[in-house]
Amino acid sequence: MAIHIPEDKLSEIRNTANILDVISERVVLKRAGKDHVGLCPFHSEKTPSFTVSSTKQIFHCFGCGAGGDVFSFLMKYDGISFSEAAQSLARRYGIDLPDRNMSPAQAKAVSLRQQLFDLNREVMGYYTRQLMDPAAGKQARAYLADRGFSPEMIARFSLGFAPDGWDHLVRFFRQQRVSLSLAEQTGLVVPRKSDGFYDRFRNRVIFPIIDMSQQVIGFGGRVMDDSRPKYLNSPETPVYNKSRSLYGAPAARTRARETGAVYIVEGYFDLMALHQHDISNAVATLGTALTADHVQMLKRGFAQKAYLVFDSDEAGLKAAKRSVSLFLNAAMDAAVIVLPKGYDPDSFVFEFGQAAFMEATENALPMIAFLVESAIKSNGLSMEGKLRIISELQEPLMEIQDRLARSIYIQYLAERLGVRESAIRDKLKSIKTASRAPASASASVFDREAGVFPGQTDAPAASMPSEMIRVERQIVSMMLNVPEILPEVEKRNILAYFSDERLCDIARAVLSAPVYGEKDRDRLFNRFESQAHKDMIASLLIRDECRSLDQCELLLCQFINGIEKRENTLLCQIQSAQEKNDDTLLFELLRKKQEQSEGRLRK
Ligand SMILES: [Zn+2]
């Protein structure tokens, strides 16, 4: 809930909250020197690389690069917004966030949301009692038992039953003296054309939908025979947003974090069936397609890898095609599990058991590979078929920002089709030149593992040596720890030579507001919205690079020398190309030279 928190309250929270308290309530930490270390909650590891510095009030993981201040930790760990993290810290430290700071409209919205949460909870209780009622719930209990669900599962998911009839819930609200115009906003009762209200859910098994903060946000209902629609969900309300909610999320998180993986299924029963077979790291979409918000939520708070589980039909393929770019753009690993024809996750685990499902998980294909195989299946491997396959896959392949990953998939496609890799690359290049401008904007993130810039596919890796990036990192870290060097950095126009944009952004921010203490550090974090920048700042701050001014100046000299050497090499190459009359190479080198000087002018 995005409420406005005044700046003075934020700084009170910042001054009171201790990152060590907050993290040790969630992660087991051991003292190591003046810091604390533990197993990273954001990636799976066996030796601790997750470090918390209480002197600097920041955390950083040397394994996966996650980092930030106490706010970013809670946002990432609990998958919540900045203002929710602030509210949670305020509660934790007994800091009052007075209502009068909210505008009347905001206060009204907050109170409406709370009323709807409360009503939904009462309704959940009502439906549960109906299911347990010896007479009223008899048929529904028999239905659930017949589908194989144990009483534990029914209790774990607080299943309920909406009795057959038009006004059971309407009467319940009246008994409770709840105004029906308020009840209408839960979406559970619907106004009649003439007068009065009727129940939305009738003669259905009810699944309460619970969010990460354990609030009941909506309901799903399923018929017990062949009537239509099979599933019915609450409409969107002030507390229920389908594109941000996933069924089963609170129950899935712990296991998802332990295993580093989360299953995405389509139905309520699919999810419960997995739970009953001890596979609790699963969430279900609620009658909508997967959204970018869903993927962000899973990646931030759950796991690095998602398995999409589909029935083997056409609909599953379509869903995979639609969601491939969501995962690629969020840089989240995704694989597709295809079940044998005629099975869904529910019927599959009940018939073949947990081990078979785990085996299917092991055989899951990475998303792109799945798309390749499906394209081969539907187009065949005739010459025309191959052409169709390549053009079908152009788009998903071009959406892969990571150069190494893309290269692996192109290789895979080439092998499967029996064509040369270079032919596929040429084909992709022709599209890329056409759509180059928009693609390069999002491709500035430096890929640490591969040591390459995913966006700069045309420049040979040698012109962006990772050694230079390493020195750029050292320089920014030095600028953070030894502010006395800043005038020198400015005088020598060092940032103009930077090749890593993220480092350059951070360095610029430090130049304009030097970091002397904790307050300045907080301010620096807050200047950046992107988590990638925050991660980078924490990784630069966590290591004290105690250097003398002399050492700092030496580092700057080294950096400048490196640049000059690179430029001289380029000049030599140009000269030699001229001598050999190699016009193509010469043109290429001149273009590179020009890019370098233009880059400097831009900065
Ligand atoms: Zn980590």
Boltz pocket constraint, residues with backbone or C-beta under 6 A from the ligand:
constraints:
  - pocket:
      binder: B
      contacts: [[A, 40], [A, 41], [A, 42], [A, 43], [A, 50], [A, 61], [A, 62], [A, 63], [A, 64], [A, 65], [A, 66]]
      max_distance: 6.0
